[in-house]
């Protein structure tokens, strides 16, 4: 299992969701992606993206003015 961090601070909709999708495509099943966003719409866009991709949102929190999403890449 590998963990990757993606800093998307300062990016506005739709860029956080698009860059998250691209990063998820590069991961192996079981890998974790931690996404850091400052765009408030990410609270809607990232979970909606994960419903589409079927990847798992393991956690979501706010820290230092950012939303943090912990995402586990789903299996094949």
N, CA, C and O atoms as a printed pandas DataFrame, in Angstrom:
     atom_number atom_name residue_name chain_id  residue_number  x_coord  y_coord  z_coord
0              1         N          UNK        A               1    0.839   -1.174    0.000
1              2        CA          UNK        A               1    0.000    0.000    0.000
2              3         C          UNK        A               1    0.887    1.241    0.000
3              4         O          UNK        A               1    1.890    1.303    0.711
4              5         N          UNK        A               2    0.513    2.197   -0.784
5              6        CA          UNK        A               2    1.267    3.425   -0.960
6              7         C          UNK        A               2    0.350    4.617   -0.686
7              8         O          UNK        A               2   -0.822    4.583   -1.061
8              9         N          UNK        A               3    0.861    5.670   -0.039
9             10        CA          UNK        A               3    0.067    6.867    0.213
10            11         C          UNK        A               3    0.658    8.035   -0.560
11            12         O          UNK        A               3    1.864    8.278   -0.512
12            13         N          UNK        A               4   -0.206    8.760   -1.278
13            14        CA          UNK        A               4    0.189    9.912   -2.069
14            15         C          UNK        A               4   -0.573   11.127   -1.564
15            16         O          UNK        A               4   -1.763   11.038   -1.263
16            17         N          UNK        A               5    0.115   12.267   -1.472
17            18        CA          UNK        A               5   -0.540   13.513   -1.061
18            19         C          UNK        A               5   -0.659   14.425   -2.283
19            20         O          UNK        A               5    0.254   14.518   -3.103
20            21         N          UNK        A               6   -1.806   15.092   -2.380
21            22        CA          UNK        A               6   -2.074   15.980   -3.506
22            23         C          UNK        A               6   -2.502   17.330   -2.944
23            24         O          UNK        A               6   -3.570   17.443   -2.343
24            25         N          UNK        A               7   -1.671   18.357   -3.138
25            26        CA          UNK        A               7   -1.952   19.697   -2.638
26            27         C          UNK        A               7   -2.655   20.484   -3.732
27            28         O          UNK        A               7   -2.040   20.858   -4.731
28            29         N          UNK        A               8   -3.947   20.734   -3.541
29            30        CA          UNK        A               8   -4.744   21.465   -4.518
30            31         C          UNK        A               8   -5.218   22.804   -3.950
31            32         O          UNK        A               8   -6.224   23.355   -4.399
32            33         N          UNK        A               9   -4.491   23.320   -2.966
33            34        CA          UNK        A               9   -4.844   24.618   -2.368
34            35         C          UNK        A               9   -4.842   25.705   -3.440
35            36         O          UNK        A               9   -3.952   25.763   -4.289
36            37         N          UNK        A              10   -5.851   26.555   -3.380
37            38        CA          UNK        A              10   -5.933   27.688   -4.295
38            39         C          UNK        A              10   -6.622   27.397   -5.612
39            40         O          UNK        A              10   -6.957   28.328   -6.344
40            41         N          UNK        A              11   -6.842   26.131   -5.934
41            42        CA          UNK        A              11   -7.518   25.800   -7.192
42            43         C          UNK        A              11   -9.027   25.871   -7.004
43            44         O          UNK        A              11   -9.553   25.497   -5.956
44            45         N          UNK        A              12   -9.709   26.352   -8.022
45            46        CA          UNK        A              12  -11.161   26.491   -7.988
46            47         C          UNK        A              12  -11.830   25.434   -8.863
47            48         O          UNK        A              12  -11.214   24.871   -9.768
48            49         N          UNK        A              13  -13.094   25.179   -8.574
49            50        CA          UNK        A              13  -13.920   24.227   -9.305
50            51         C          UNK        A              13  -13.833   24.512  -10.803
51            52         O          UNK        A              13  -13.959   25.668  -11.207
52            53         N          UNK        A              14  -13.627   23.520  -11.618
53            54        CA          UNK        A              14  -13.661   22.077  -11.397
54            55         C          UNK        A              14  -12.276   21.446  -11.227
55            56         O          UNK        A              14  -12.161   20.221  -11.184
56            57         N          UNK        A              15  -11.224   22.264  -11.130
57            58        CA          UNK        A              15   -9.854   21.716  -11.125
58            59         C          UNK        A              15   -9.572   20.714  -10.006
59            60         O          UNK        A              15   -8.930   19.700  -10.281
60            61         N          UNK        A              16  -10.011   20.932   -8.753
61            62        CA          UNK        A              16   -9.714   19.915   -7.733
62            63         C          UNK        A              16  -10.270   18.530   -8.083
63            64         O          UNK        A              16   -9.582   17.526   -7.899
64            65         N          UNK        A              17  -11.492   18.470   -8.580
65            66        CA          UNK        A              17  -12.075   17.168   -8.946
66            67         C          UNK        A              17  -11.341   16.563  -10.141
67            68         O          UNK        A              17  -11.080   15.360  -10.160
68            69         N          UNK        A              18  -11.009   17.376  -11.126
69            70        CA          UNK        A              18  -10.315   16.859  -12.312
70            71         C          UNK        A              18   -8.927   16.328  -11.961
71            72         O          UNK        A              18   -8.530   15.267  -12.442
72            73         N          UNK        A              19   -8.195   17.053  -11.133
73            74        CA          UNK        A              19   -6.846   16.607  -10.752
74            75         C          UNK        A              19   -6.907   15.390   -9.825
75            76         O          UNK        A              19   -6.021   14.536   -9.859
76            77         N          UNK        A              20   -7.947   15.314   -9.005
77            78        CA          UNK        A              20   -8.128   14.132   -8.154
78            79         C          UNK        A              20   -8.403   12.908   -9.015
79            80         O          UNK        A              20   -7.833   11.843   -8.779
80            81         N          UNK        A              21   -9.270   13.051  -10.010
81            82        CA          UNK        A              21   -9.570   11.936  -10.920
82            83         C          UNK        A              21   -8.295   11.447  -11.605
83            84         O          UNK        A              21   -8.052   10.242  -11.686
84            85         N          UNK        A              22   -7.491   12.373  -12.093
85            86        CA          UNK        A              22   -6.254   12.009  -12.794
86            87         C          UNK        A              22   -5.290   11.285  -11.853
87            88         O          UNK        A              22   -4.667   10.295  -12.238
88            89         N          UNK        A              23   -5.172   11.781  -10.623
89            90        CA          UNK        A              23   -4.275   11.147   -9.649
90            91         C          UNK        A              23   -4.762    9.737   -9.303
91            92         O          UNK        A              23   -3.950    8.823   -9.160
92            93         N          UNK        A              24   -6.070    9.555   -9.167
93            94        CA          UNK        A              24   -6.622    8.236   -8.843
94            95         C          UNK        A              24   -6.338    7.223   -9.951
95            96         O          UNK        A              24   -6.129    6.042   -9.674
96            97         N          UNK        A              25   -6.330    7.676  -11.186
97            98        CA          UNK        A              25   -6.070    6.775  -12.312
98            99         C          UNK        A              25   -4.666    6.196  -12.265
99           100         O          UNK        A              25   -4.424    5.118  -12.808
100          101         N          UNK        A              26   -3.735    6.899  -11.621
101          102        CA          UNK        A              26   -2.338    6.442  -11.550
102          103         C          UNK        A              26   -2.072    5.511  -10.369
103          104         O          UNK        A              26   -0.985    4.944  -10.262
104          105         N          UNK        A              27   -3.061    5.347   -9.477
105          106        CA          UNK        A              27   -2.849    4.532   -8.277
106          107         C          UNK        A              27   -3.217    3.072   -8.509
107          108         O          UNK        A              27   -4.032    2.744   -9.372
108          109         N          UNK        A              28   -2.604    2.219   -7.726
109          110        CA          UNK        A              28   -2.938    0.795   -7.726
110          111         C          UNK        A              28   -4.057    0.563   -6.712
111          112         O          UNK        A              28   -4.195    1.333   -5.762
112          113         N          UNK        A              29   -4.858   -0.490   -6.900
113          114        CA          UNK        A              29   -5.901   -0.802   -5.922
114          115         C          UNK        A              29   -5.317   -0.922   -4.516
115          116         O          UNK        A              29   -4.279   -1.551   -4.311
116          117         N          UNK        A              30   -6.004   -0.305   -3.553
117          118        CA          UNK        A              30   -5.555   -0.331   -2.167
118          119         C          UNK        A              30   -4.699    0.865   -1.775
119          120         O          UNK        A              30   -4.533    1.144   -0.588
120          121         N          UNK        A              31   -4.152    1.576   -2.765
121          122        CA          UNK        A              31   -3.362    2.773   -2.464
122          123         C          UNK        A              31   -4.265    3.866   -1.910
123          124         O          UNK        A              31   -5.477    3.857   -2.124
124          125         N          UNK        A              32   -3.656    4.807   -1.194
125          126        CA          UNK        A              32   -4.394    5.900   -0.571
126          127         C          UNK        A              32   -3.944    7.223   -1.179
127          128         O          UNK        A              32   -2.757    7.455   -1.407
128          129         N          UNK        A              33   -4.927    8.082   -1.434
129          130        CA          UNK        A              33   -4.671    9.440   -1.923
130          131         C          UNK        A              33   -5.222   10.404   -0.885
131          132         O          UNK        A              33   -6.398   10.329   -0.529
132          133         N          UNK        A              34   -4.381   11.308   -0.398
133          134        CA          UNK        A              34   -4.815   12.353    0.532
134          135         C          UNK        A              34   -4.838   13.658   -0.253
135          136         O          UNK        A              34   -3.803   14.130   -0.724
136          137         N          UNK        A              35   -6.029   14.236   -0.389
137          138        CA          UNK        A              35   -6.231   15.438   -1.185
138          139         C          UNK        A              35   -6.504   16.613   -0.257
139          140         O          UNK        A              35   -7.339   16.526    0.643
140          141         N          UNK        A              36   -5.792   17.709   -0.484
141          142        CA          UNK        A              36   -5.950   18.929    0.313
142          143         C          UNK        A              36   -6.482   20.035   -0.601
143          144         O          UNK        A              36   -5.824   20.413   -1.571
144          145         N          UNK        A              37   -7.685   20.558   -0.286
145          146        CA          UNK        A              37   -8.352   21.560   -1.121
146          147         C          UNK        A              37   -8.788   22.747   -0.276
147          148         O          UNK        A              37   -9.095   22.596    0.906
148          149         N          UNK        A              38   -8.814   23.934   -0.887
149          150        CA          UNK        A              38   -9.355   25.109   -0.205
150          151         C          UNK        A              38  -10.681   25.554   -0.822
151          152         O          UNK        A              38  -11.377   26.379   -0.230
152          153         N          UNK        A              39  -11.043   25.044   -1.966
153          154        CA          UNK        A              39  -12.303   25.410   -2.609
154          155         C          UNK        A              39  -13.461   24.758   -1.858
155          156         O          UNK        A              39  -13.504   23.531   -1.766
156          157         N          UNK        A              40  -14.408   25.542   -1.312
157          158        CA          UNK        A              40  -15.518   24.953   -0.562
158          159         C          UNK        A              40  -16.373   23.991   -1.392
159          160         O          UNK        A              40  -16.989   23.083   -0.833
160          161         N          UNK        A              41  -16.420   24.172   -2.702
161          162        CA          UNK        A              41  -17.212   23.270   -3.544
162          163         C          UNK        A              41  -16.617   21.861   -3.602
163          164         O          UNK        A              41  -17.291   20.919   -4.017
164          165         N          UNK        A              42  -15.369   21.719   -3.192
165          166        CA          UNK        A              42  -14.752   20.389   -3.147
166          167         C          UNK        A              42  -15.508   19.463   -2.202
167          168         O          UNK        A              42  -15.510   18.247   -2.395
168          169         N          UNK        A              43  -16.147   20.027   -1.189
169          170        CA          UNK        A              43  -16.930   19.218   -0.249
170          171         C          UNK        A              43  -18.064   18.489   -0.950
171          172         O          UNK        A              43  -18.537   17.460   -0.469
172          173         N          UNK        A              44  -18.501   19.018   -2.086
173          174        CA          UNK        A              44  -19.550   18.376   -2.892
174          175         C          UNK        A              44  -18.926   17.584   -4.036
175          176         O          UNK        A              44  -19.307   16.444   -4.301
176          177         N          UNK        A              45  -17.955   18.211   -4.713
177          178        CA          UNK        A              45  -17.390   17.629   -5.937
178          179         C          UNK        A              45  -16.598   16.348   -5.709
179          180         O          UNK        A              45  -16.730   15.404   -6.487
180          181         N          UNK        A              46  -15.778   16.291   -4.662
181          182        CA          UNK        A              46  -14.936   15.108   -4.435
182          183         C          UNK        A              46  -15.805   13.888   -4.094
183          184         O          UNK        A              46  -15.614   12.836   -4.704
184          185         N          UNK        A              47  -16.756   13.982   -3.139
185          186        CA          UNK        A              47  -17.621   12.815   -2.888
186          187         C          UNK        A              47  -18.421   12.391   -4.129
187          188         O          UNK        A              47  -18.624   11.198   -4.354
188          189         N          UNK        A              48  -18.873   13.362   -4.930
189          190        CA          UNK        A              48  -19.611   13.020   -6.154
190          191         C          UNK        A              48  -18.708   12.272   -7.139
191          192         O          UNK        A              48  -19.141   11.320   -7.787
192          193         N          UNK        A              49  -17.461   12.707   -7.243
193          194        CA          UNK        A              49  -16.491   12.019   -8.102
194          195         C          UNK        A              49  -16.299   10.579   -7.639
195          196         O          UNK        A              49  -16.242    9.665   -8.462
196          197         N          UNK        A              50  -16.198   10.374   -6.331
197          198        CA          UNK        A              50  -15.950    9.032   -5.801
198          199         C          UNK        A              50  -17.142    8.110   -6.005
199          200         O          UNK        A              50  -16.962    6.899   -6.137
200          201         N          UNK        A              51  -18.344    8.648   -6.035
201          202        CA          UNK        A              51  -19.507    7.808   -6.363
202          203         C          UNK        A              51  -19.382    7.310   -7.801
203          204         O          UNK        A              51  -19.756    6.180   -8.115
204          205         N          UNK        A              52  -18.860    8.158   -8.654
205          206        CA          UNK        A              52  -18.690    7.796  -10.059
206          207         C          UNK        A              52  -17.562    6.781  -10.258
207          208         O          UNK        A              52  -17.706    5.826  -11.021
208          209         N          UNK        A              53  -16.439    6.994   -9.566
209          210        CA          UNK        A              53  -15.270    6.126   -9.754
210          211         C          UNK        A              53  -15.325    4.867   -8.899
211          212         O          UNK        A              53  -14.586    3.914   -9.145
212          213         N          UNK        A              54  -16.203    4.861   -7.892
213          214        CA          UNK        A              54  -16.366    3.739   -6.958
214          215         C          UNK        A              54  -15.183    3.574   -6.007
215          216         O          UNK        A              54  -15.013    2.518   -5.398
216          217         N          UNK        A              55  -14.363    4.626   -5.882
217          218        CA          UNK        A              55  -13.294    4.618   -4.886
218          219         C          UNK        A              55  -13.898    4.993   -3.535
219          220         O          UNK        A              55  -15.021    5.494   -3.482
220          221         N          UNK        A              56  -13.170    4.758   -2.446
221          222        CA          UNK        A              56  -13.737    4.876   -1.102
222          223         C          UNK        A              56  -13.206    6.091   -0.352
223          224         O          UNK        A              56  -11.995    6.275   -0.230
224          225         N          UNK        A              57  -14.115    6.913    0.147
225          226        CA          UNK        A              57  -13.751    8.043    0.987
226          227         C          UNK        A              57  -13.609    7.518    2.408
227          228         O          UNK        A              57  -14.601    7.189    3.057
228          229         N          UNK        A              58  -12.380    7.442    2.887
229          230        CA          UNK        A              58  -12.129    6.906    4.230
230          231         C          UNK        A              58  -12.260    7.963    5.306
231          232         O          UNK        A              58  -12.522    7.644    6.466
232          233         N          UNK        A              59  -12.081    9.218    4.930
233          234        CA          UNK        A              59  -12.196   10.267    5.924
234          235         C          UNK        A              59  -12.171   11.637    5.291
235          236         O          UNK        A              59  -11.618   11.843    4.211
236          237         N          UNK        A              60  -12.792   12.575    6.000
237          238        CA          UNK        A              60  -12.819   13.965    5.542
238          239         C          UNK        A              60  -12.723   14.842    6.779
239          240         O          UNK        A              60  -13.430   14.622    7.761
240          241         N          UNK        A              61  -11.843   15.839    6.728
241          242        CA          UNK        A              61  -11.698   16.735    7.868
242          243         C          UNK        A              61  -11.276   18.117    7.381
243          244         O          UNK        A              61  -10.853   18.287    6.238
244          245         N          UNK        A              62  -11.399   19.086    8.259
245          246        CA          UNK        A              62  -10.926   20.438    7.981
246          247         C          UNK        A              62   -9.721   20.712    8.866
247          248         O          UNK        A              62   -9.744   20.443   10.067
248          249         N          UNK        A              63   -8.667   21.251    8.259
249          250        CA          UNK        A              63   -7.457   21.578    9.010
250          251         C          UNK        A              63   -6.725   22.716    8.309
251          252         O          UNK        A              63   -6.527   22.684    7.095
252          253         N          UNK        A              64   -6.329   23.710    9.075
253          254        CA          UNK        A              64   -5.552   24.836    8.541
254          255         C          UNK        A              64   -6.209   25.493    7.334
255          256         O          UNK        A              64   -5.532   25.841    6.367
256          257         N          UNK        A              65   -7.525   25.664    7.390
257          258        CA          UNK        A              65   -8.244   26.332    6.309
258          259         C          UNK        A              65   -8.432   25.505    5.060
259          260         O          UNK        A              65   -8.770   26.044    4.006
260          261         N          UNK        A              66   -8.219   24.207    5.159
261          262        CA          UNK        A              66   -8.369   23.338    3.988
262          263         C          UNK        A              66   -9.233   22.133    4.322
263          264         O          UNK        A              66   -9.347   21.729    5.479
264          265         N          UNK        A              67   -9.836   21.570    3.290
265          266        CA          UNK        A              67  -10.544   20.298    3.406
266          267         C          UNK        A              67   -9.554   19.197    3.046
267          268         O          UNK        A              67   -8.866   19.283    2.029
268          269         N          UNK        A              68   -9.484   18.177    3.872
269          270        CA          UNK        A              68   -8.623   17.027    3.608
270          271         C          UNK        A              68   -9.492   15.803    3.350
271          272         O          UNK        A              68  -10.366   15.474    4.152
272          273         N          UNK        A              69   -9.254   15.145    2.253
273          274        CA          UNK        A              69   -9.978   13.930    1.894
274          275         C          UNK        A              69   -8.990   12.767    1.863
275          276         O          UNK        A              69   -7.938   12.858    1.230
276          277         N          UNK        A              70   -9.322   11.696    2.533
277          278        CA          UNK        A              70   -8.510   10.470    2.498
278          279         C          UNK        A              70   -9.280    9.442    1.674
279          280         O          UNK        A              70  -10.355    8.990    2.070
280          281         N          UNK        A              71   -8.717    9.081    0.524
281          282        CA          UNK        A              71   -9.394    8.246   -0.463
282          283         C          UNK        A              71   -8.603    6.969   -0.689
283          284         O          UNK        A              71   -7.392    7.021   -0.903
284          285         N          UNK        A              72   -9.279    5.812   -0.641
285          286        CA          UNK        A              72   -8.636    4.542   -0.956
286          287         C          UNK        A              72   -9.096    4.085   -2.340
287          288         O          UNK        A              72  -10.293    4.011   -2.621
288          289         N          UNK        A              73   -8.126    3.782   -3.189
289          290        CA          UNK        A              73   -8.402    3.311   -4.544
290          291         C          UNK        A              73   -9.066    1.933   -4.469
291          292         O          UNK        A              73   -8.565    1.018   -3.816
292          293         N          UNK        A              74  -10.190    1.814   -5.146
293          294        CA          UNK        A              74  -10.931    0.552   -5.152
294          295         C          UNK        A              74  -10.215   -0.489   -6.004
295          296         O          UNK        A              74   -9.402   -0.159   -6.867
296          297         N          UNK        A              75  -10.535   -1.739   -5.742
297          298        CA          UNK        A              75   -9.978   -2.845   -6.514
298          299         C          UNK        A              75  -10.595   -2.918   -7.897
299          300         O          UNK        A              75  -11.541   -2.192   -8.203
300          301         N          UNK        A              76  -10.064   -3.790   -8.724
301          302        CA          UNK        A              76  -10.530   -3.907  -10.106
302          303         C          UNK        A              76  -11.974   -4.349  -10.237
303          304         O          UNK        A              76  -12.480   -4.483  -11.352
